[in-house]
Amino acid sequence: MSTQKSDLARTLDELQAKLRPTLKEWGFRARGRGFNRTTSDDLTEVIQLQMGSFDPPGTTYIPGLRENRYGMFTVNLGVFVPEVAEQYGSGAPKSFIQEYHCCVRTRLPLLGPEHRDVWWEISARTGEGRARAKARGQSLGRPFKMTPHQRREALARVDQGEAVCEVARSFNVHPSTISRLCPSQP
């Protein structure tokens, strides 16, 4: 698997690098796409930049329900309360808290005057760059874990009634990888 970052990831890295000095002045420390700051009463405030995912070809998008967020980002906010986490499952706080471990979570745009989820384009030229890459035959996103032949074979085995988890085990992939190949049932 390639470890090179996409142009989108590098652009988001640049944005994060511009935010880092200001957030550091405010007492935040950084790791990955996240920032943590511990308050005087031992709460941890979290800010995280989230990139939209690349969905495999054939993904169905439903406006308002399943949108295409590729090439976009949003800002997640959270507050980690150690007492709540210890009582309800997360356990003792880690050295760095991720937004998904927070007890209180929201997105920055939801706190704005419109109270709606907003995703911003990572770059104004993202769409143009994506079109140029496709024209060059470059694939976008992560490579598939299975070859086209393996995907056809897996679908055939599921269609014949074999359990998804057994098919997944034979290809050394997660069952959700096989489930995503199967056409959704109405």
Legacy VTK file of the C-alpha trace (Angstrom):
# vtk DataFile Version 3.0
C-alpha trace
ASCII
DATASET POLYDATA
POINTS 186 float
0.000 0.000 0.000
1.293 3.432 -0.877
2.192 5.727 1.999
2.384 8.856 -0.134
-0.061 11.570 0.806
-2.556 12.855 -1.704
-2.542 16.482 -2.819
-5.646 16.992 -0.695
-3.942 15.644 2.431
-0.890 17.832 1.806
-3.126 20.884 1.349
-4.934 20.118 4.608
-1.511 19.673 6.276
-0.618 23.194 5.103
-3.851 24.581 6.572
-3.163 22.794 9.827
0.403 24.169 9.907
-1.045 27.685 9.633
-3.430 27.019 12.538
-0.820 25.378 14.755
0.994 28.546 16.029
-2.249 30.251 17.037
-3.616 27.165 18.740
-0.277 26.665 20.499
-0.536 30.224 21.872
-3.947 29.235 23.255
-2.416 26.216 25.012
-3.204 23.455 22.528
-0.760 20.713 21.571
-1.018 18.845 18.278
-0.890 15.265 17.088
-2.009 14.146 13.648
-5.084 16.164 12.682
-6.026 16.822 16.311
-5.328 19.451 18.954
-5.719 19.007 22.761
-5.795 21.483 25.626
-6.333 20.546 29.275
-8.298 23.000 31.400
-7.678 23.823 35.076
-10.475 21.423 36.060
-8.891 18.486 34.110
-11.243 18.569 31.131
-9.603 18.084 27.737
-10.794 20.313 24.909
-10.299 18.795 21.467
-10.238 20.270 17.967
-9.897 17.930 14.998
-9.770 18.539 11.255
-11.653 15.798 9.392
-11.221 15.052 5.692
-14.094 13.675 3.674
-13.578 10.054 2.697
-13.014 8.651 -0.767
-15.828 6.253 -1.573
-15.338 3.355 -3.999
-16.744 3.616 -7.520
-20.442 2.835 -7.684
-21.240 4.371 -4.300
-24.746 5.802 -4.255
-25.035 9.337 -2.919
-28.311 10.524 -1.426
-28.580 14.310 -0.890
-29.031 15.078 2.795
-28.302 11.495 3.827
-25.108 10.247 2.134
-23.207 13.071 0.494
-19.948 12.955 -1.431
-17.467 14.655 0.937
-14.286 13.792 -0.998
-12.052 16.870 -1.324
-13.708 18.580 1.641
-13.061 19.011 5.353
-14.866 20.020 8.507
-13.841 20.879 12.073
-14.924 18.598 14.927
-14.961 19.816 18.525
-15.088 17.780 21.698
-14.713 17.868 25.462
-13.332 14.848 27.274
-14.607 14.530 30.859
-12.435 11.964 32.691
-15.050 11.120 35.327
-17.708 10.418 32.698
-15.296 8.392 30.556
-14.207 6.247 33.518
-17.835 5.632 34.519
-19.197 4.895 31.035
-16.583 2.959 29.152
-13.631 4.916 27.787
-11.579 4.378 30.916
-8.713 6.541 32.078
-7.662 9.345 29.733
-4.907 8.642 27.234
-1.924 10.942 26.753
-3.700 12.437 23.730
-7.477 12.445 23.325
-9.078 11.903 19.926
-12.358 13.662 19.162
-14.264 10.382 18.902
-13.415 9.599 22.574
-14.962 12.840 23.811
-18.065 12.829 25.988
-19.408 16.021 24.380
-18.998 16.291 20.598
-20.142 18.588 17.815
-18.983 20.186 14.605
-17.891 23.805 14.530
-20.403 24.862 11.845
-23.311 23.559 13.950
-22.480 26.234 16.522
-22.798 28.976 13.897
-25.866 31.089 13.170
-27.262 28.649 10.579
-26.915 25.589 12.875
-26.113 23.252 9.995
-23.340 20.866 9.049
-20.855 22.542 6.710
-17.914 21.017 4.840
-15.401 23.297 3.129
-13.472 22.530 -0.038
-9.860 21.800 0.787
-8.761 23.740 -2.269
-10.637 25.934 -4.719
-8.856 23.980 -7.464
-9.663 20.532 -6.056
-12.277 19.718 -8.677
-9.969 20.765 -11.509
-7.106 18.687 -10.127
-9.342 15.668 -9.652
-10.550 15.950 -13.277
-6.947 16.214 -14.552
-5.904 13.175 -12.497
-8.810 11.112 -13.847
-7.978 12.200 -17.412
-4.419 10.911 -16.854
-5.882 7.606 -15.717
-4.724 8.112 -12.141
-6.908 6.410 -9.540
-8.126 8.516 -6.652
-8.153 7.334 -3.054
-6.873 4.174 -1.485
-6.237 1.128 -3.673
-8.713 -1.753 -3.482
-7.783 -4.625 -1.180
-9.081 -7.126 -3.722
-8.465 -7.509 -7.444
-11.449 -7.318 -9.834
-11.267 -11.119 -10.229
-11.340 -11.613 -6.451
-14.299 -9.229 -6.132
-16.263 -11.174 -8.768
-15.417 -14.473 -7.065
-16.456 -13.128 -3.644
-19.780 -11.852 -5.022
-20.455 -15.208 -6.692
-19.767 -17.086 -3.452
-22.074 -14.784 -1.467
-24.761 -15.178 -4.154
-24.432 -18.968 -3.756
-25.263 -18.575 -0.055
-21.830 -18.658 1.568
-21.600 -16.507 4.693
-20.027 -13.080 4.217
-17.666 -13.637 7.160
-16.391 -16.924 5.646
-15.797 -15.286 2.259
-14.017 -12.392 3.969
-11.799 -14.752 5.976
-10.739 -16.596 2.817
-9.603 -13.324 1.197
-8.067 -11.999 4.441
-10.290 -8.887 4.489
-12.865 -7.497 6.913
-16.467 -8.693 6.371
-17.544 -5.101 5.690
-15.234 -5.134 2.638
-17.295 -8.005 1.234
-20.611 -6.449 2.314
-19.816 -3.244 0.404
-19.429 -5.304 -2.776
-22.940 -6.735 -2.462
-25.753 -4.749 -4.056
-28.000 -3.262 -1.376
-31.333 -4.969 -0.894
-34.490 -2.795 -1.090
LINES 1 187
186 0 1 2 3 4 5 6 7 8 9 10 11 12 13 14 15 16 17 18 19 20 21 22 23 24 25 26 27 28 29 30 31 32 33 34 35 36 37 38 39 40 41 42 43 44 45 46 47 48 49 50 51 52 53 54 55 56 57 58 59 60 61 62 63 64 65 66 67 68 69 70 71 72 73 74 75 76 77 78 79 80 81 82 83 84 85 86 87 88 89 90 91 92 93 94 95 96 97 98 99 100 101 102 103 104 105 106 107 108 109 110 111 112 113 114 115 116 117 118 119 120 121 122 123 124 125 126 127 128 129 130 131 132 133 134 135 136 137 138 139 140 141 142 143 144 145 146 147 148 149 150 151 152 153 154 155 156 157 158 159 160 161 162 163 164 165 166 167 168 169 170 171 172 173 174 175 176 177 178 179 180 181 182 183 184 185
